[in-house]
Amino acid sequence: MNLQIGAANNSPRLLGDPTHPDFLALANRIDAPDFSCALQISGDGGRGWQTANPVRALPPGADKCYGPEIAFDNKGVLYYLFIGLEGRGNQPMGVFLTKSADRGRTFSTPSRVLGSLNFGVRMAIDPSHGSDGRLHLVWLNATSDPPLGGFGPPPNPILAAYSDDGGQTFSEPIQVSDSTRQRVVAPALTLGPNGHVYVAYYDLHDDIRDYAGLEGPTWDGTWSLVVATSSNSGADFGRSGIVDDAIVPTGRVMLVFTMPPAALVADKDRVCAAWSDGRNGDSDVVLRCSPDRGETWQGLRRLNDDGLGNGSSQYLPQVAISPTGRMDAVFYDRRADPENFRNDVYYTYSTDWGESFAKNVRLNRFPSDSRIGPEYAGPAAAGQYEFGSRMALLSNGDGVLASWADTRNSRAGTTSQDLFATVVHHSSSDTQAGNVLPVVPVIAVGLCVLLPLAAALGAAGRGEPRTRGWQSGLGGDGMGP
């Protein structure tokens, strides 16, 4: 990790090695003082972490590393994907893949897997396909050079491709987004059993203001969230099904290139999507589930349990499925701050696939100021601060490991953001009763906080997480760039 003073670490992604469940990897963006990529690894289920360096030298033509994604194949090989940026405009000049077969000690020379002007690249590996697994990529392809802060005229479609040889070669890209939907953004990817691949994305309809990054107030219309499904391991995708076509934006999209996608998970015949929605007068975290692989979608569920329309913002949900079928969710929450600036992190879960959720539990001890972070140029970004486009969540039968961007150690007027994480323990009786065991702090990743906190936990001799079977939903990520 880049431990420069003021480094903005956000958008974590957590995964566990299927061949060694105590080996975890955490990748994240660094957005300040300049764009970069990071990777942390743990060999003890998240109690201790070390910095790995997957990109020792940038590929020719790339000036910066951005938007890392990670995945494990069936043999425990760690895949690290990133976008190469070039020039002062941070133009995507290519997408690159590097791999480690020795748990992060060494990585291969990055190889180019996609060309220029590709945004929001997602990666997941289907373990059921072949000896190593089928590697799936989904991304948004700009057909012209984007202007400052937004995309150029459509079509700028969402595409997909797959590899059966560890990323050496890929299938011919195919279009995932419906051709009748012109302003599609923020793809999310998750995998289900039996070769099912799900891709969620937003259709902004006539909202050219956010799509092109133009000046103006929050869009007063609605968006749609749609999911495209492949039933044949990504060979083709059917027409996108509507999850919800009455989504009310909760504010201006700061930067459409990094717009947070919906959270997406799948297991057996079910698939669920969660997102932030302003239809109740403020920003709530809501969820819909499909019992039939995306054919139909059930009623809307509100995950935050504070007062309806009380002016408090909840946003950036992440969801995961445990091996026992429990659905876990975390999100940022400002219910404790009357000024609606300070973030807490809340957790809830469902044992009936989203029909009902347990009482919300706060995970953090100290709040974060959402006004601490990078500011971007461009009319749409005026007055906004980048806090990342995803949280991270791993689930097992005993509980969850959650990670988020946090500014408790930062000063006002800086861009410094650290990554924190915690474990919540479950037992079978707790789950049945709708309760969880006390929250146990596990790690803090970032300047001046990783070692002191790890040492304090070691001295206390408590809070060792049970980590067998960590997973983030079957094969999926459901997360943003």
N, C-alpha and C positions, 0 to 999 in steps of 0.2 A: 504494500500500500504506500501511496505517496503521503508522507507525514509532514508535509509543509504546513506552516502556521496558516490558518485560515482555509485549509482544504475542506471542500464541501463534499462529504461522502453521503450518498443517498442511493435510493433505488436498489436495495439488496435483493439477491436471489440465492436461496438456500437449497441444497440438494444433498442426499445421502447416497453413498456408494452401495449398490445392491449386493456386491460381493463382500463388503465389510461395513456393516451398518454403523459402526462407531466413527467411520471416516466421513467427514462432512466437508463441503466446499461452499464458500460464500463469495459471490462476485458482486461488485457494485460499480456504479459510476462515480467519478470525481468530476465535479462541475466547476470548481474554482480552486486555486487561482487560474487554472486553465483546465481544459477538458483532458481527462485521462481515464484509465481503467484500473481496477484493483481486484485482487483475489486473496482470500484468507482460507486456510485449511485447518481442520481439527482432526486429530486421531483418537479423541476420547469422547466423542459424542457432543462436543460443544463446550466442554469445561475449560479447555485451553485452545488458543489459536496461534497460528504462525502465518507470517506473510509469505506468499509465493509470488514468483515473477514469471508469468506465462509469456510476456512479450518483452524479451530482453533487447530486441532491436526492432524498430518499426519497419514495415515493408517499404521498399522504394516508392517514393511519391507520397507517402503518408506522413503527415506532420504530427498527428495526434491519434490516440486510441480512444474509442468511445462506444458506449452502449453494450457492455459485455453480456453474453449469455453463456450458460454452462449446461452440460448434460453428461450423464454416465452411460456407457454402453454395458452390455451383458457381462463383459470381462473386467469391469471396473476401470476402464480407460476414461479419463476425464477429458471432455471436449470443452474448449474455450473459444468462443466466437466473438468477434468484435468488428466494428466499423472503423475504417481508416478515414480520417478527416484531412483535408488539405487546404492551405491558404488561410487568409484572414477571415474569409467567409465561412470557414469550417464546412466545406462542401464534401459530402460522402464520395470518396474516390474508389471505394471497393470494400468488400466484406471478406474477412479472413478467418481461417480456422487453424488452431494449433491444438495439439493433444499431448497428454501425459499418461504414460503407462506405469509410472512409479509413484503415484499418489502425490503429484505436485512437485517432485524434486527437480525434474527436468521436463522441458516441453519441446516439441518439434518446431522446426522453422515454420512460421505462418504461411499457409497456402491460400491463394485467392479463390473464393468459391462463388462470389457474385461481383458484378461490375459496379459502375458508378451510379449515383442518384437513387440508391436504395435506402429506405428508411424503416425504422421499427422492425428490425429483423428478429424473428422468434425461432427458437430451436427446441426440439424434443426428440427423443429416441423411443421407438416402439420396441420393447424387448421381445415381443412375440414373433418378430419377423427376422428370420435368419439367425446365424450364430452370434453375431454382434449386435443385431437390432437394426431397424431401419431408421435412418436419420432424416427428420422432416425439418424443412425450413419454410417459413412464411414471412412475407415482407410486403411493403408498399413501394411500388416503382413509380418514380416521377418521370414523366415523358418529356419534360422540359426543365431547364434550370429554374429552380424555385426562386421567387423574389424574397426579400428580407422578411422573415417571420411567417411565411405562408407558402402554400403550393400554388403553382401556375394553373392555367386552365385545365380542366379535366378533358380526357380521362387520365387518372393516375391510379391504376388498378392495384388491387392486392393479389399477389401471385404466390404460388407454392411449388416446391420441388422436393425430391427425396433422393437419398443415396443409400445404396446397399453395400458399399465398400469403404465405409468409414470416412466418407467425405472426399474421396479421391475423384469421383465422377458423380454427376447428378442427372436426374431425369430432366426432360425438357420442361421448363416452367409452364404452368397452366394458370389461368385466371380463376381466382376463388370468388372475388366479389361479383355480384350481379351486374351485368353490363348496363342495366337500366338505372342503376344507382351511381350517380356521377361523383358526389363528394364523399368518398369513403375514407375513413381514417382509423388509426389506432387498432391494428390487428392484434388478436390474442389467439393462442394456440393451446389446445389440450388434446390428449389421446384417450380413447376408450378401448375396451376389449374388442376382440374380433376384427381388428383392422379399421376401427372407426376413428376418424380424424375430424376434429371440430375446430372451426375458425370463427371467432366473433369479431365484429367490427361495427363502428358507428357509421350511419348515413346521416350527414348533416343537412340533407335536403337543400333548401335555398339559403342556408347560412353561409354565404360567401364571405361575410365579415370575419368569421373565425377561420374558415378554410384558407383564405388568402392573407390572414393576419392584418386586416385593415383596422383603422381607428373606428371607435364607436362604442356604444353601451353593450351590455349583455344581450344576446339574441333573444327576442321575445317570442320566437316560434318554438317548435319542438324538433327533436331528433329521433331517429330510430336506432335500436340495437338489433342486429341480425346475426344469425349463426348459419354458416355453410357447413354441410356435413358430407364427408366422404365415407362410404361403406366398404371401400376396396383399397384401403391402405394408402390413400392419396393419389390413386391413378386418375380419378376425376372427382368433381364435386357437383352436387345437385344444386338446384335453385336455393338461395338463402331463405331461411325461415325467419319470421319476425318474432323476436323475443318481446319487444315492447316498442310501440310507435308513438308514444306520448311522453318521451323523456324531456323534462324541462331543464335547460342548462342552469347551472348554479353560479355562473360567472363567465367572464371572458376566458377563452382558451389562451393560456399564456404563450405557448409555442406549439403550433399544431403538429410539428415534427415529433415532439415528445409528449403529446397528449396521452394521459393515462388511459389504458384500455380497460374494458370490463374484466373482472376476475372470472375465470372459467375453470370448471372442474367436471370430470365425468367418471362414472363407475357403473359397470353393468349396463343397463339400458338407460340410465339417468344421466342428464347433463344439467348443470346449474350455472347461472351467470349472475354476478353482483356488480353494482355500479353506484355512483352518486347521482341523486336526482332531486330537483327542486320543486316537485309538484305540490308539496305540502307547505310551501312558503319559505322554506329554508333547505339547506343541504342535508338530506338523509341518505343513509346507506340502505339500498333495497336489493331484493333478490327474487328471481323467478327460476323455477325448475321445470324441466321436461321429463316426463316418465317414459317417453318413447323415442329417445335418441334425436330429439330436436324437431319432431313432427308437430307436436303441440306443446304449449307452455301454460303452466298453471298460474294461479293468482299471485299478485305481488305481495311480498313479505318485507316488512320494515325491520332491519336488524338492530338499530339503536333503539333503546327503550326509554329515552328521555321524553319530555313532554312534546306532543305534536305541535309543530309550528311555533316553537319557543324561540326561534332565532339563532340557535346553536348549530354549528356546522359539524357534520360527520362526513368523512370522505376517504377515498383511496382504500377501499376494502380489499382484503385478500382472503381467499378461501382455500381449504384443503380437505381431503378425505382421509380418515385413518383406515388402517387395515380392517378394523371392526365395523366400518361403515358410518362412523360419526362424522358429521360435517362441522369443521371448525372455521371460525371467521375472526379476523382482526381488522381494526380500522382506526384512523385518527378521529379524535372527538374533542370538541371545545365546550362541552356543556358546563364545565366548571368556571369558565371565564366569561363574565358578563360582557366584556368587550369583544369576545369572539376572535381572539388572536392566538391564544395559547393552546397547544395541542397536548392532549393525553392520548394514550393508546388503550383501547378497550377490546375485550375478547368475549365472544359468545359461541355457542355450539348448538347443534341440533342432532337428535337421535332418530328423527323421522323424516329425513331428507327434506328439510326446509319447511315442513308444515308448522313447526313451532321452534322457538329458540329459548335457551336458558337466559337468566338474568345477566346483564352485561357486567363484566369484571374489569376494573382498571388494572393494567399491567405495570405501568411506570410509577415511580415514586415522586418524580419531579417533572413538572410540565416543560414543554419546549415552546419557544417563541417562533411562530411561523413567519415572522418578519426578518429572520436571520437566514440569509442564503443569497445566492447569486441573483442579480437583476440583469435582464436581457434587453438588448436594443430592439426596437420595433414598436409600432403603435399599439398592438394588442397586449404587449407585455408591460406597458407603463404602469408603475405602482405595484407590480406583483413580484413575488420572490419564489424562486425555484426550490421546492421541497422534495423533489423526486417524483417519479411516476409509478412507484410500486413499493409495497412492503413485502416481507418474506414470511413464509409459514411452512413448517414441517409438522406432520402429524404422525403419531403412533397410537397404539392401544392405551398407553399410559398417560398421554397428554400431548402438548404441543411445544415447539420451539419457535418463537416469533422474533423477528428482527425489524428495526425501523430506524429512520433518520431522527436525530435527537440533537437539540442545541442547549442542553442544560449547562454545558461547560463553556458556552460561547458568550461573547460580549456583543451588545447591541452595536450595530454599525459594521459588523464583520460578516464574513460568508461561511464561517466555520460550522460544519455539521459532522457529527460522529454517528457511528452505527452502534446501537445498543440491542441487546437481546435478552430474552428471559424464557424460563420454562414454566409451564403450568401443568401440574400433575393431576391426573384423573385416577379414579378407581372405579370398578364396576358399580359399586353401591353409590358412589358420588354421581356417576352419570345417570343412573336410574332415578336418583332423587333430584336431579337438576342442579347439582352443586359441583364445585371444583375445589381442589386443595389449594393452599396458599401459593401465591406466586413466588417463584424463586429466581432471583437475578443470576444470570449466567455470564454474559460477556459484554464488554464494551469495546468496539473497534474504532480506533482513531487516536489522535494526538493526546498523549499524556493520560489516557484513561484505561487502556487495555491492561497494562501490567499491574497498576495499583489495585484495580478491581479484582483481577484474577488472584492476586496475592491475598487480598482480604477474604475471598471465598475459600481459598485453601486453608487459611488460618482458622476460619470459622468451622470448617469440617462439616458443612451441611450443604444440602441442596444439590446432591449429585443426581443429574438427570438419568432416567431410564430411557435408553435411546434405541432399543431394538426395533427395527422396522420403520425408521423415519421415512415419510414420503410426503410429497406435495400434491397429492391427487394423482390418479393413475396416469403416469406418463406425461403430465401436462405442466404448464406454468401459469397460464392465464394472466400474464403480466405484461407490463409495458417496457419501452426502450430504456 
